[in-house]
Amino acid sequence: MALPDYAPVIEQIAAQTGVTFRAASPDDLAKLEALGVPESVLTFFREFEPSDCVQGQVRLWPIMQVMEENEKLIPGVYASKHGYIVFATTDCGDTYCFDLTDPGVPEPPIVLLSHEVISEDTSVEDLARLAKPVAKDLHDFLQRFVRGEVDEECID
């Protein structure tokens, strides 16, 4: 399966926000890979890691912040253990995640999780119920970002 051409949408995001994108370092890619993201996500970051927080309708994070979101901050610290890897957030702290719960999917769908209802006690079943689908994949999410149409309403 061929990956989408991200260059046009990244050019639009860079023009809208003033943030540049760059190739991620091998060390940062290794950290991202350790989170379990599929090759399609690694391929994207190999070419298009944000150099800083991309502030638009939502925040897109460079790998260093992606790691912090998934290792230290709620809900990522709990959700990442169950296949929901945070890569972007709303202004109020809700998270957009790669949904890795179906390992057969080469390009994971994007879901939204609320930071207010997820804790260390949240079950896998509750996470699945609370994970609101917002885009079919990363390319779809980025196109919605450009148009200002990213869904920000969580399931509580």
N, C-alpha and C positions, 0 to 999 in steps of 0.2 A: 504494500500500500504506500503510495507516494504521499509525502508530507506536503501540507499547503505551503505556498510561497508567502512567507511572512514579511518579506522586505517592504511591499507597498503599505501594509498596515502599520508597520514599525515606523516608516517614514512619516506617516500621518500623525502618529502619536508623538514622535520627536518634534514635529512642527507645531503641534498643539501645546506641548508642555515645555519645550526647551530642553528636555533631558536627552542626553545622547545614550546610545546603546553600543555595546562593545562585545567582543568575544570574552566569555568567562575564562578565568584561569583554570589550568588543570586541577589545582588543589581545590578550588571552589566546586568544580564539576564533580570531583570525587566525593565531596561532602554531600552534594545534592543526590548523587547516585546512592550513597549510603542510606538516604531516606527511602529508597525503593522506587523512585520515579522511573517510568519507562524510558526507553531510548528516544521516543518522540519528544519528550520534555528536555532531555539532555541535549538533543540536536538543536532545539530552539535556543537554549542558553549558551550553547557553543558559539552561536553567532550574535545573539541579541540579549545579553544581560543588561538591564538598566544600569547606568553608571551611578544612579542615585534613585531615591524614591520618585516614582512617576506619579505626580499628584494630578488627578483629573476628577472624574466622578467618584472614582475609588483610587486606592493607592496600590501600585504595582511595585514589588520590592526586589532589590538586588539579592543575590544569593546569601550574603552575610545576614541580612534581615530575615530572609526565608528560614535560615537555620535557627535564628533566635525565636521566631514565631513558633517553630515546631519543637524546639527543645526547652523553652523557658516560659512562654506566654500561653494564657488561656484563650481559646480552647485548643490550640494546636498541640500543646504538650500532652494532652489526653487523646485528641482525635487522631494524631499522626500514628499512634500505636495501633490504630485500627484501620489504616489505609486512607486517611483523609489528610493530604499534605497541603498546608497553607502556603500560598504564594502571593496573595493580595488581601487587602483589608478595606473595610469601609472606614469613614471618618470616626465612627463610634466604636470601632474595635471588632465588629463581626468579620468573619473570615471567608475568603474564597479559597476553595481547596480543589486539588486534583483528586478525584474519586478513584482510588486504586482498588476498590473492593471487588472488581471483576477483572482478574488478571489476564483474561483473554482479550481485553480491549486494548489495541495498540495506542490509541489516542484517548486518554481518559476524559470523561465528562467533567464539567466544573460544577461544584455545588457550593452553596452558601450555608455557613453554620453560625449560629448566634453565640457570642461570648458569654451571654447571661444565663444560659441554661445547661451548659456543658461543664462537667466537673470530673474528678477522678472516679466518681461513682456512676457515671453515665455508661450504660450497657451498650454493647455493639448494636443491639436491636434498636435502642433509643437513638443512637447516632444515625442509623439508617433512616429512621423516621424523621429526624430533625434535619437531615441533609437535603436541602432544597435545590433541585436541579436548576441552573441558571444559564448554562450554555452547553452545547453538544461536545465542545472541545476547546482547547486554548485559542485556536484561530477565531472561532466563533465569539469567544469571550472578548478578544482584542478588538474585533470589529464592533461589537456592542459598546466597548469602551470608547472608541473613536466617535460613535454616534451619540454617546451619553445615554445609552439605553441599558446599562447593567442593572439587573434587578437587585435592590438593596433591602427587600422585606424578608426577614427571617421567619422560619417556623418556630413558634415558641412551645 
